[in-house]
């Protein structure tokens, strides 16, 4: 039997759907349907006016073809304008909002329906669009530029699964200008991970835009504005089921809860509980209210859409300071095939972007691993290790062993073993501290990690060798915009008595990664005070000392230096109050403890004696 001829053509495709349709249906089903019918009537009348043909509808979504790009764009602008006017009316009981995507490309005609990439990309552009917005492909942009007076914003290349396209926003309002990260292809190359992994990769990636805006090395206190929270904070809102199928509700709660629980395992982010997101959703709090009430920087919202077998997730990230949509994406998956992969793969992607956010190549990213599962275990092992507890140290080695079984030759995993050996004596888990540090040093030299080598040599008392390592780190490029290595160089230089360069590298580390570990801030404050730069030390410490994310040991260290600098600037009353906050009869701080806290150098320093002498004025005991 001869194959039936496939009818193809090039068409301009217009795609639109209702935003948060299921939420409206849950609130008032009858009124929502009534209002949707009115909006549909408005849309179809505009299709007739601009020569569009409706060829597919999914209830709250509509697909149409147009004879020209200009007609499609003018129709889209007019529709959004009329919807906006409609929603301003007090007579509108349910204020529905729409997103629109427009593309031109090759399509296949199946009776009255159209199929193919031309349609698929239009649908992806629609999901990429902002609420009340219009996103178009570069093909459409090239057709209409110079033929309309509209303003456009270039979003760059966007890659979603097998589709890669250049997108533009049509700017209906100045607030619609946004930034997007279009490179979402890395994870899809790794063993065909579930598409939700790609979604997760970009979730925290937006933090990069605000974490590394400028970098000017300085030995002065970093000038970056104080963060609302000491760590990047993301509120995960409850994902919405917009499929109209009640049995898909478990997808929403599962994805939401897993995002919250997974991200909360890392010490590098602040993630409010899912109850916060539910409360915010229930009370319809604005982004500005979320920022004011909770100190949250970013809000992530997600929507599950599609049919019983094929689903898609739309997601968008907003900056609570400006309510600007700074990232949005769409991902498709098969519920039967991929649902059990979603939980793990989403965490892999998030953690990958998390490492980008703290600007440390030393930590590693997904591309440094062959197997995503090994990467996930490695990152969780790091989080356990940097709790700096005996229990965390044991949990870290268990996870590290599991990662090593998957990728036994991975350099980052080997490196982490070196740090684990180095850390054993610190956690009183070593039967032979010297032997453990020798093993750490052997690993460091094998993989040419000079930071680890310096740490191990300090522990072994090889001060002369350790003090050479920061120069080797600089020569090898290890200090090029890397938070971890800059901090390590500062610590080694601090111990070697090279306070000037230690201050510079501590400062670079904090400026580049203001949310990195609090011990760096303590070292930086110590040197400021030792140099007699007390006003700077006071301002710097006040910025961080009361944060919930500074561990107790570093808080005591910062508080000690703060009291000292307050005394040196004759602010005696506050010094006494601060001293009383962290020491009392049940928890006294001794002169010996103060000396350990402030003496960062292995070489002779009078700084410890000076601090002890000053603190005696406010009640320090021997």
Number of C-alpha atoms within 10 A of each C-alpha: 3 4 5 6 6 8 11 14 11 12 21 26 31 29 28 25 22 21 20 20 26 22 14 19 16 11 11 13 13 12 15 21 17 13 16 20 14 11 21 16 12 14 22 17 14 18 21 12 11 19 17 23 17 20 14 15 13 10 14 20 18 20 24 24 24 22 15 18 24 19 17 26 27 14 22 27 19 14 22 21 13 15 19 16 10 16 15 11 10 9 9 12 13 19 17 21 19 24 23 32 32 34 31 25 19 16 21 18 14 11 8 9 13 22 13 13 16 21 27 17 24 26 25 27 31 26 28 28 27 25 19 21 22 29 31 31 25 20 17 23 23 11 14 17 13 9 9 11 8 14 13 18 15 19 20 17 16 22 18 21 17 8 11 15 19 17 27 24 24 22 17 17 10 8 11 21 18 17 17 21 20 20 15 21 17 14 24 17 10 15 10 10 20 26 26 28 26 26 26 24 25 25 27 26 22 22 22 17 13 11 19 16 9 10 12 10 15 15 17 14 20 20 10 14 8 11 16 14 18 21 21 23 22 25 23 25 23 24 24 23 25 25 20 18 13 9 10 19 16 11 17 18 16 15 20 21 19 17 20 20 15 18 19 15 15 20 18 23 20 21 22 19 15 20 13 17 22 15 13 18 13 9 9 10 14 13 21 17 15 20 18 14 10 15 16 26 25 26 21 21 19 23 21 26 24 18 16 14 10 13 16 20 23 20 21 21 25 21 21 21 15 12 16 17 23 21 23 25 26 26 21 21 18 16 18 10 11 16 15 11 15 22 20 19 24 24 23 29 28 24 27 25 22 26 21 20 24 24 22 23 18 15 20 19 22 23 14 14 20 14 15 25 17 24 27 24 21 26 26 19 25 23 19 23 22 15 15 14 14 17 12 18 23 18 17 26 20 13 19 25 18 17 23 18 10 18 18 13 10 15 16 19 21 20 20 23 21 24 23 23 23 27 23 19 17 16 15 11 14 16 10 10 19 16 14 22 28 19 18 27 25 16 22 24 12 12 14 16 21 25 24 27 26 28 26 27 23 20 18 17 12 13 18 12 12 24 22 15 23 26 14 17 21 15 11 13 11 23 24 14 19 20 28 24 28 28 30 25 30 28 28 27 27 27 20 20 18 16 23 15 16 27 27 20 29 33 27 27 31 23 23 27 21 25 24 22 20 22 19 24 26 28 25 31 31 28 23 24 22 22 13 13 15 21 16 15 26 22 13 21 21 13 14 20 22 13 13 12 19 21 15 13 13 19 22 21 22 31 24 25 27 28 24 27 28 21 21 18 13 11 13 17 12 14 24 17 12 17 22 14 11 15 15 11 7 6 8 15 19 13 19 12 14 21 16 12 20 24 23 23 18 14 12 9 13 9 19 19 14 13 24 22 14 16 21 12 12 19 15 17 12 12
